[in-house]
């Protein structure tokens, strides 16, 4: 009798669940059904598209951007649908959506498994973004000299060029090291930025986060970021403790007080975020954000310089004129408008992501074209499709290094400026908070290379094509040849 009652109770619960789930399922897929698809869409066959996306994501997104512009299209992922917006109006819809409807933090967690790889506080308390947007960006003038000093030293170490012959360097690894060391000069200061073990563990963490986001369900891999957290603490603990000792002795200011990002975070953090562990995690996160994107971005920039020699002389003239007027300063780099355009055009022609402005739908959201996306969906914008659209950029298939300056040499749009047609840094209030630092670093690095070296591709090859893994464009591993400047 008791067994019969238990069976009846389970059956009743099952029936209630079915009755509740079926209407939700129908409503959800009625909304999604109105959005056109690329790839398979039926419940079982859609998993084929989800598995194909890793290798064929670029082709799928290119097809959708071409067929459904302006508008929405969807692609099946393993555990959700990815809805992609094309066209200015729908991109602006996405920009204007409130955080409690479309969440960037939750979408980032879906793609990078942030709670495991970077720590849950990156979602629950992202105070570092405000620090980057405000205090750190205001400090760029102050920290410029230290940044450039470290840039020159790391280039001399990693690019052993001479005046009497060419030397080939592995571009991706070389640029990754230079950018890591230079960034950390203004993140944590010297001598920590030059510590080989500190550099190695940050590069390891950057690679591990990128890989773990693709294979996070393999449980042993979840342990790796936590091990690196502990090793990061070993490097930063004495630095943090010494700074706290001086703060206790001298107050909020003292002679030679660092102006770097770590100091700003220490002064801004509250409660548990003041711990060495939490500050160390923030710095790992800063390095992941800075190195993972900037190294791939500058690889494209360097390949463009090495395969477009016609730009070298006008860029050198502009750089030398700006330096003669302002010196090697933030103001001087700001006057290098053709250089700014060259970098911006490189990002347009060869972005490192296929989609951007990813948001997790928390509440039903209706775009201005009348289509509604249900909760649990990821929405985004077609970055590569937008940048390759000839309606946005005449002759979009052609690299035009001076596209963003007018006939007088004045900027039409500067590198860090976001628009619905230029989405490298996202767009709107949630655009990349570190983009002003990134723009300054990339331009300063390019300016230094142009006035210091001659460059060309090994073997005289043209611009090497990217490969694609899911949403990411991966620059080819190609050798770039350097020689001390001749002319």
Secondary structure, 3 states (H helix, E strand, C coil): CHHHHHHHHHHHHHHHHHHHHHHHHHHHHHHHHCCCECCCCCCCCHHHHHHHHHHHHHHHHHHHHHHCCCEEEEEECCCCEEEEEECHHHHHHHHHCCCCCEEHHHHHHHHHCHHHHHHCHHHHCCHHHHHHHHHHHHCHHHHHHHHHHHHHHHHHHHCCCECCECEEEEHHHHHHHHHHHHHHHHHCCCCHHHCHHHHHHHHHHHHHHHHHCCCCCCHHHHHHHHHHHHHHHHHHHHHHHHHHHHHHHHCCCCCCCCCCHHHHHHHHCCHHHHCHHHHHHHHHHHHHHHHHHHHHHHHHHHHHHHHCHHHHHHHHHHHHHHHHHHCCCHHHHHCCHHHHHHHHHHHHHCCCECEEEEEEECCCEECCCCCEECCCCEEEEEHHHHHCCCCCCCCCCCCCCCCCECCCCCECCCCCCCECCECCCCCHHHCCCCHHHHHHHHHHHHHHHHHHEEEEEHHHCCCCCCEEECCEEECCCCEEEEEECCC
